[in-house]
Amino acid sequence: MVAMMTVSQALAQAALGRETKPIKLVVLGDSLSAGLGLPGQAAFPARLQKALNDKGLDAEISNAGVSGDTASGGRDRLDWSVPDGTEGVIVELGANDALRGIDPKITRQALSDIISRLKARGIAVMLCGMLAPPNYGSDYASQFNAIYPDLAKSFSVALYPFFLDGVAADAKLNQADGMHPTAEGVDIIVHKILPTVQAFIGTIGVQGR
């Protein structure tokens, strides 16, 4: 009986350890999430982690943003950017593809590969949408903008339709280059995206740990 009690206690302690283990997320992105022009603590992953912590969710978010990265670049570095033990990945890629006018088919394939490879590893995926600038014309924009909702539907992954919602084209919320959010802009992004991230966390069964 003593031995059984000891085993029971050990199992209970192990379960408690799992319950209190932080949620491990990675933001795989470009300069928008990397925090170009901002101190590290003002970048999107750090601000999102704080917002989740303030909501009572013990999240640990790694910043795997690389300035200048395209969707293809994110795919090329996927394995070392997303370590074993990661439970969910927020994919924020494609802005540089649109700025450079890269063929939407290439962007679509790269994002599709990223999602497929993460799902094969048992890692949940949340996709952040991006909108093409108007300078490449309506045909390009319609092809590019459709990538994110199409992939979210076909892979059954979470989607936040437009990462820069509420911030894009607002001079007060962007740095001098007009493209990268200020610290205040990042906080607005976090505020708007937070409900989607909370729901995403719920789908991987880690809320309330």
N, C-alpha and C positions, 0 to 999 in steps of 0.2 A: 504493500500500500504506500509505503514511504517513497519507493522508487516511482510508482505511478504518479504520485503527487509531484515529485520532482520533474518528471517529464511534462506533466500538465502545466506546471509553472513555467518551464522552459518554452513550451509552445505559446503560452500566453504572452511571455516577454517578447518572443519573436514576432508575434502578431502585432504587439504594441509598437515594436520597432518599425514594422512596415507602415503602420498607420501614421507615424510621426515623421516618416521619411519625406523630404521635400519633393515636390513635383518637379521633374527635370525637363525643362523645355529648352529648345534652341530656336533663335530667330536667324534663319538663313536668308540673307538679304544683300543689298547694295548700300550705297552711301546714305540712303534715306533712313535705314535702320541702324547703320553703323554709327551714325551721329557725326557726320562730317561737319567740322567747324564748331563742334560743341565739346565740352568736357565729358568724360566718360559717364559720369553720373547723370548727365542730362540726356543721354542717348535713349532711344526708344526702348530697348530691352531692359535697361535699368529702371526707367520710369514705369514701365509695365509691371515689372517685378514688384516695385513699391506699391503700385495700385492694387495688385492682387493680395499682397501682404496686408494692406490696410483693410481688405475685405475678409480677412481671416484665412486666406489660402496660402499655405506655405509653399511658395513657388521659388524655384532657382532657375533663372533664365540666362543662358549663355548668348553672348553677342557674336554671331558668326556672320556679321556684315562686312563686306569688302567693297570699298569705294571703286566705282567703275565696272563692277561685275555685271555681266549679262546673265540671262537665264542659263545659257550654255556654260558660262564660267562657274556658276553655282553648281551645275551638274558635275563639272570636272573635279571639283573639290569636295563633293558631297561626303565621301566616306570619312575623310579626316575632319570635316567640319561638324559632323554629327556623330559624337562618340557613342559607344555602347552604353546602355543604361538610360539613354534619352527616351522619354515617353511620348513627347509630342514635338513637332516642328512647325513653326509659323514661317511659311515661305513668302518672302517679300522680294520678288525679282521680276524684271521685265521693263522697268522704267528706262534703263539704258538701251534696251532693245528698241523701244519706241523712239527715243531721242535720236538714235542712229539710223532709223528706218530699216532695221533688220526685217527680213521676210518673216511675217507672222507664222508661217509654217515651221520655221526653225525654232522660234520661241515656243510655240505650242509643243513641239516634239521634246525640247529640253525640259520644259515643265512637266510634261507627261512622264518622262524618264525619271525625274526627281521623285514624283509622287509614287510611281511604280516601285522604285527601289526602296523608298522609305516604308511603304506598306508591306513589302516583302520582308522587311526587318521587324515587322510588328509595331512600327512607330506611327502614331496618329498624325494626320496632316491637316493644317489649316492654311488655306490659300488666300493671300491678300491680292485683290485685283488692282489693276492699273489701267489708266485710260491714255490712249495715244494723243499727242498734241495735234492740233489741226493742220499743221503745215504740210503733212504728207497726203492730205486729201481725205475725202469721206470713205472711199473704197478701202484704203489702208486702215483707217480708224475702225470701220465696221468689222474687218477681219481680225484686227488686233484685239479690240475690246471684247469680242466674243470668246476669246481664248479661256478666260477665267471662269465664267459661268458654265461654259461647255465642259471644262475639265472637272469642275466641282461636281457637276451632275453625273458625268460618266464614271468618276471614281468614287462618288458618294463621300466627298470630303467637305469639311466646313469651308465657307466662303465669306470673306468680308469684301464687299463689292469694289471699294475704292479706298486704297490705303491713305491717300491724301485728302479724303473728304473733310471739308470745313477749313482746309488750310491752303490748298492749291490756289494760286493766282491772287492770294491776299498778301499784299506787300508787307503789312505789319507782322505777319506770321512767318515770313520767310527771310532768309539771310540776303545779303546784297546781290547774290547771284540769281535771286528770284525763284530758285528751285528747291533749296534745302531748308527745312523748317528751322525756325529759332527754337529755343528752349520752350517758349510759350506755345509755339506751334506743335511741338512734340507732345506737350501735355494735352492739347486739344485732340490730337490723334489718339492718344491713350484713352482719354475720356470717352471718345466715340466708339473705339474698338473694344473696350473692356467687356461689355455684355456678350459680345460674340466670343471673346476669349474664355470667359467664364463658362459659357455653354459648351465650348470646345473641350475644356477641361472635364466638364461633366460627362462627355461622351467617352472619355478614356478611363472613367471610373475612379478618379482620384480626388474628387471633391470631398472635403471634410476630413482629410487625413489628419 
